[in-house]
Amino acid sequence: MQSQIAARLFLLVLGCLIVGASASGQTAPPIVIGQTTALTGGASASAREMTAIANLYFESINSTGGIRGRPISLVTLDDGYEPARSAANTSRLIEEYGAIALFLSRGTATTAAMLPVLARHKVPLIGPSTGAMSLHRPCHPYVFNVRASYQSEASKAVQQIVGMGLRRFGLIYVDDAFGTDAVAGVKAGLGKTGAQLAYAEKFDRKATDFSRVVDVAVKADAQALLIIATNEPTIALIREFRRAGGLGHVVTLSNNASGGFIAQLGQHAAGVIVAQVFPPERRMDIPLVAEAAQLLRRSKEYKTVRVSPAMLEGLASAKVLAAALRAAAKPTPHHLIESLQSGTPFDVGWPGHNVTYSATEHTGLEWTDLSIVSASGQFRR
C-alpha cells in the first residue's frame, strides 16, 4: 500500500499541481489550496494516506465542474516532519503559488511553525492533522480543526485501559510539544480513574536508539504500555519491546491509525490498541466511509486499497474545505474564513457529527474510541 501511495504522490513532492480540470475541459483559473506535510519522515505513513484520499475527492469535484466552474488545485510540498521546512513551505505556498488556504498539515511542532506565517498573511488552515490543544485553546483565528484533540483521546485511552482491568501500566513518550500535550491528557485520565503509572520515560524527538526506555518497560513488567510518538519511533519501540520479551498490551494514539503503520509493524501489529477519532472504516452504512471506499474503487491507483482511519480524516477535512468554499462569497482567504465561522453545520458524511465553527470556537469533532489490530491486520472495534 505504501509503495502505491508513494508513487502516486511523487509529483506532489516536486510541487506539481494535481488538477482534474484539464480532463473536463475547464479553463477557469484554479482555486489553489496549499499543503505542507510529512510525505517523508516519521509521520509519512498517515500523511500519504490522508493526502491521497483528499486528492481523489478534489478530483471528483473537478470532474463535475469544480467550485463555480473553478477546479480545486492542491499543491503539496514535503516538509519531512521538520518545523523549519514547514514554515518555509507555508510562505512559499502563499507567496509563490497563491494559496488561499492551507490544508491538512501533519504534526504538532510543524503546524505550530506555520502559525506566524498564517497570521502574517491572514490565511486559514483547515484540518491540521494534529490534536494539539494549543490549536484549540485559546481559539486561533486562522486554525480550523476537524479532528478531536490528543488530550481527549489520551484521557479516553487511559480510562478504557483501566476499564479493561489493567490498572498498572507504563508510559513512553516523545519529548516535544506533541508528547507534552498528550501527556496532559494521560494525567487527566489518571485523575478520573485513580490509577497510577508504573513508570514514565521520555526520549528525544530525533532519537534512534530506544534500548534504555525499552529496558525500563520490560523490567517493570506492567500490564500495558502507552506509547506517545509518531509512526517510526512507535514502530521501533513496539518491535524492540516485543523482541526484548515485553508481554503487556501496547496502546498508542490516533496519529498512528493508518494502514501503513500496520504494514510496517508486520508480525508485531496484532493486538496493538490504537485510539481512533473517526468511525470504524468497515462501517459502509456511514456515508463518509462508503464515499472513501467508492473513491478508492474508482481510482486506477488505489482500487485494491482498503479504507484506513487516516483516509477518513483526510476525506472529512477535504469535505469541510469544499463545503466552505461552496458557501464562500468569493474564493479568497477573507471570504473563506467568513464562511467557515458562519455557524453553518458542515456535513462530513457522519450522521450526528457535523462540524460547526464560530468566531470563538474552531474545535470541530470531539469523538474518540479505541480499536485493536486483528491477526489479519485490520483495526477492530
C-alpha positions in Angstrom: 0.0 0.0 0.0 2.8 2.4 0.9 4.5 1.9 -2.4 1.3 2.6 -4.3 0.7 5.8 -2.3 4.4 6.9 -2.6 4.2 6.5 -6.4 1.0 8.5 -6.6 2.4 11.3 -4.5 5.8 11.5 -6.2 4.8 14.5 -8.3 3.4 16.2 -5.3 6.7 16.1 -3.6 8.1 18.1 -6.5 5.4 20.7 -6.0 3.4 19.8 -9.1 -0.4 20.5 -9.3 -2.9 17.7 -9.3 -5.9 19.1 -11.0 -8.8 17.2 -12.7 -9.7 20.3 -14.7 -7.9 19.5 -17.9 -9.8 16.2 -18.3 -13.2 18.0 -18.1 -12.2 20.9 -20.4 -12.2 23.6 -17.7 -10.2 26.7 -18.4 -11.1 28.9 -15.4 -8.1 29.6 -13.1 -7.9 27.0 -10.3 -8.6 27.7 -6.6 -5.2 27.0 -5.1 -5.0 25.2 -1.8 -1.6 24.7 -0.2 -0.4 21.7 1.9 2.9 21.2 3.7 3.1 17.7 5.2 5.4 14.8 6.0 5.5 12.8 2.8 8.8 11.6 4.2 10.0 11.2 7.7 8.5 9.9 10.9 4.8 10.7 10.1 4.7 9.8 6.4 2.6 6.7 6.6 -0.6 8.5 7.7 0.2 11.8 5.8 0.4 9.9 2.5 -2.9 8.2 3.0 -4.7 11.4 4.0 -3.3 13.3 1.0 -4.1 10.5 -1.4 -7.8 10.4 -0.4 -8.1 14.2 -0.3 -6.8 14.4 -3.9 -9.2 11.8 -5.1 -12.1 13.8 -3.5 -10.9 17.1 -5.1 -10.5 15.3 -8.5 -14.1 14.1 -8.2 -15.3 17.6 -7.6 -13.2 18.9 -10.5 -14.6 16.3 -12.9 -18.1 17.7 -12.3 -17.3 21.4 -12.7 -15.3 22.3 -9.7 -16.4 25.1 -7.4 -18.5 27.5 -9.5 -16.6 26.4 -12.6 -13.1 26.6 -11.0 -11.1 23.5 -10.2 -9.5 22.9 -6.8 -5.8 22.6 -7.1 -4.0 21.1 -4.1 -0.3 21.9 -4.1 1.6 19.7 -1.7 5.2 20.3 -0.5 7.1 17.8 1.6 8.4 19.2 4.9 9.8 15.9 6.2 8.1 16.5 9.5 10.6 19.4 10.2 9.2 22.6 11.6 11.6 24.9 9.8 10.7 23.4 6.4 7.0 23.6 7.3 7.2 27.3 7.9 9.2 27.9 4.7 6.8 25.8 2.7 3.8 27.8 4.1 5.4 31.1 3.0 6.1 29.6 -0.4 2.6 28.2 -0.9 1.0 31.6 -0.1 3.5 33.9 -1.8 4.6 31.9 -4.9 1.6 29.6 -5.5 -1.1 32.0 -4.4 -2.8 29.5 -2.0 -6.0 31.0 -0.4 -5.8 28.4 2.4 -3.5 25.8 3.9 -4.8 22.3 4.4 -4.1 19.1 6.3 -0.7 19.8 7.8 0.8 16.9 9.8 2.2 17.2 13.3 2.2 19.5 16.3 5.6 21.2 16.0 5.3 21.5 12.2 1.8 23.1 12.5 2.9 25.4 15.3 5.7 26.6 13.0 3.1 27.6 10.4 1.1 29.9 12.7 3.1 33.1 12.4 3.1 32.8 8.6 -0.7 32.2 8.6 -1.2 35.2 10.9 1.0 37.5 8.8 -0.9 36.7 5.6 -4.3 36.2 7.2 -4.7 32.8 5.5 -6.7 30.0 7.2 -5.5 26.4 7.9 -8.3 23.8 7.6 -8.0 20.3 9.1 -4.5 20.2 10.7 -3.7 16.6 11.4 -2.7 17.1 15.0 -4.8 17.1 18.1 -2.6 19.7 19.9 -4.7 21.5 22.5 -2.7 24.7 21.7 -4.6 24.8 18.4 -8.0 24.6 20.2 -7.4 26.7 23.3 -7.3 29.6 23.1 -9.2 29.7 19.8 -6.7 30.6 17.0 -8.3 32.9 14.4 -6.7 31.1 11.4 -6.9 27.5 12.5 -10.0 25.3 11.9 -9.7 21.9 13.5 -11.6 18.9 12.2 -10.4 16.0 14.4 -10.6 15.7 18.2 -7.7 16.7 20.5 -4.9 14.4 21.7 -5.7 15.3 25.3 -9.3 14.0 24.9 -8.2 10.7 23.2 -5.3 10.1 25.6 -7.7 10.6 28.6 -10.2 8.3 27.0 -7.5 5.7 26.3 -6.4 5.7 30.0 -10.0 5.3 31.1 -10.6 2.4 28.8 -7.4 0.7 29.7 -8.3 0.9 33.4 -11.8 -0.2 32.5 -10.3 -3.4 31.0 -8.9 -4.1 34.4 -5.4 -3.0 33.5 -4.5 -0.7 36.4 -0.7 -1.0 36.2 0.7 0.5 33.0 3.7 2.5 31.8 4.2 5.4 29.6 6.9 6.2 26.9 6.6 9.5 25.1 8.5 11.8 22.8 10.0 14.8 24.5 8.4 17.5 22.3 5.2 19.6 22.0 3.2 16.6 20.8 4.4 14.4 23.7 3.9 17.1 26.4 0.4 17.9 25.1 -0.8 14.2 25.0 0.7 13.5 28.5 -1.6 16.2 29.9 -4.5 14.0 28.6 -2.9 11.0 30.2 -2.8 12.8 33.5 -6.4 13.8 33.2 -7.3 10.2 32.6 -5.3 9.1 35.7 -7.1 11.7 37.8 -10.5 10.4 36.7 -9.6 6.7 37.4 -7.3 7.0 40.4 -4.8 4.8 38.6 -1.1 5.4 38.6 1.8 4.9 36.2 4.3 2.2 36.9 6.9 4.3 35.0 7.1 7.3 32.6 10.0 7.6 30.3 10.7 10.2 27.6 13.0 10.2 24.6 14.4 12.9 22.3 12.5 13.6 19.1 15.4 12.7 16.9 16.4 9.5 18.8 17.0 6.2 17.0 18.2 4.2 20.0 15.4 3.2 22.3 17.2 0.5 24.3 17.2 2.4 27.6 13.4 3.1 27.7 12.6 -0.4 26.4 14.7 -1.9 29.2 12.8 0.1 31.7 9.5 -1.0 30.2 10.4 -4.7 30.1 11.8 -4.8 33.7 8.7 -3.0 35.1 6.5 -5.8 33.6 3.4 -3.6 33.6 0.1 -4.8 32.2 0.1 -2.2 29.5 2.4 0.2 27.7 1.1 3.5 26.4 3.4 4.9 23.6 3.0 8.6 22.5 5.1 9.1 19.4 5.0 9.4 15.6 4.9 6.3 13.3 8.6 5.5 13.0 9.6 5.6 16.7 6.4 3.9 17.8 7.1 1.1 15.4 10.7 0.8 16.6 9.6 0.8 20.2 7.0 -1.9 19.7 9.4 -4.1 17.8 12.2 -3.7 20.4 9.7 -4.2 23.3 8.4 -7.5 21.9 11.9 -8.7 20.9 13.1 -8.0 24.5 10.3 -10.1 26.0 7.8 -7.4 26.8 4.4 -9.0 27.2 2.0 -6.2 28.2 -0.7 -4.7 26.0 0.6 -1.9 23.8 -1.5 1.2 23.3 -0.9 4.3 21.0 -2.8 7.3 19.8 -4.7 8.1 16.6 -1.7 9.6 14.8 -0.7 6.0 14.2 -4.1 4.9 12.9 -3.1 4.2 9.3 -2.7 1.2 7.0 1.0 2.0 6.6 1.5 1.7 10.4 0.1 -1.8 10.5 2.0 -2.9 7.4 5.3 -1.6 8.8 4.7 -3.3 12.1 4.3 -6.7 10.4 4.1 -9.6 12.8 4.1 -7.3 15.8 0.9 -5.5 14.7 -1.7 -7.9 16.0 -3.0 -6.9 19.4 -1.8 -3.3 19.4 -4.5 -1.0 20.7 -4.9 2.3 18.7 -7.1 5.3 19.7 -9.4 6.5 16.9 -11.1 9.8 16.2 -13.2 8.7 13.2 -15.8 6.0 12.7 -14.9 2.3 12.0 -13.6 2.1 8.5 -15.7 -1.0 7.7 -19.0 0.7 8.5 -20.2 1.1 5.0 -23.6 2.3 6.3 -21.8 5.5 7.3 -21.7 7.8 4.2 -18.2 9.1 5.0 -16.8 5.5 5.0 -18.8 4.5 1.9 -17.6 7.5 0.0 -14.0 6.8 0.8 -14.3 3.2 -0.4 -16.0 4.4 -3.6 -13.3 7.0 -4.3 -10.6 4.2 -3.9 -12.5 1.7 -6.1 -13.0 4.3 -8.9 -9.3 5.2 -9.0 -6.8 3.5 -11.1 -4.0 3.6 -8.4 -5.9 2.5 -5.3 -8.8 0.3 -6.4 -7.5 -2.6 -4.3 -6.5 -0.5 -1.2 -8.7 -0.6 1.9 -10.1 2.4 3.7 -7.9 3.4 6.7 -8.7 5.7 9.6 -6.1 8.2 8.2 -8.1 8.3 5.0 -11.3 9.1 6.8 -9.5 12.1 8.5 -8.2 13.3 5.1 -11.7 12.9 3.5 -13.6 14.6 6.3 -11.2 17.6 6.2 -11.5 17.8 2.4 -15.3 17.8 2.7 -15.2 20.7 5.2 -12.9 22.7 3.0 -15.0 22.1 -0.1 -18.3 22.9 1.7 -16.8 26.1 3.0 -15.6 27.1 -0.5 -19.1 26.5 -1.9 -20.6 28.7 0.8 -18.0 31.5 0.5 -19.0 34.6 -1.4 -15.6 34.6 -3.2 -12.6 32.2 -3.1 -10.4 34.5 -1.0 -8.9 33.9 2.4 -11.2 36.5 4.0 -14.4 35.2 2.5 -13.4 31.6 3.3 -12.8 32.4 6.9 -16.2 34.2 7.0 -17.8 31.0 5.5 -16.1 28.7 7.9 -17.1 30.5 11.1 -20.6 31.5 10.0 -22.1 28.8 12.2 -23.1 26.7 9.2 -23.1 22.9 10.0 -20.7 21.3 7.6 -21.7 17.7 6.8 -18.7 15.3 6.6 -20.9 12.3 6.0 -21.1 11.1 9.5 -24.6 11.3 10.9 -24.8 13.2 14.2 -21.2 14.5 13.8 -21.4 17.7 11.7 -18.6 20.3 12.0 -19.6 23.8 13.1 -17.4 26.8 13.8 -17.9 30.3 15.2 -15.7 33.3 15.6 -14.7 32.0 19.1 -14.8 28.2 18.6 -12.8 26.3 16.0 -12.7 22.8 17.6 -14.6 20.6 15.2 -15.2 17.0 16.2 -14.7 15.6 19.7 -15.4 11.9 19.3 -12.8 9.3 20.4 -12.7 5.5 20.7 -10.2 2.6 20.9 -9.5 -0.2 18.3 -7.3 -3.2 18.3 -5.3 -4.6 15.4 -6.6 -8.1 14.4 -4.4 -11.0 13.4 -5.5 -10.3 9.8 -4.0 -6.7 10.1 -7.2 -4.7 10.4 -8.4 -2.3 13.1 -11.3 -3.9 15.0 -13.7 -2.1 17.4 
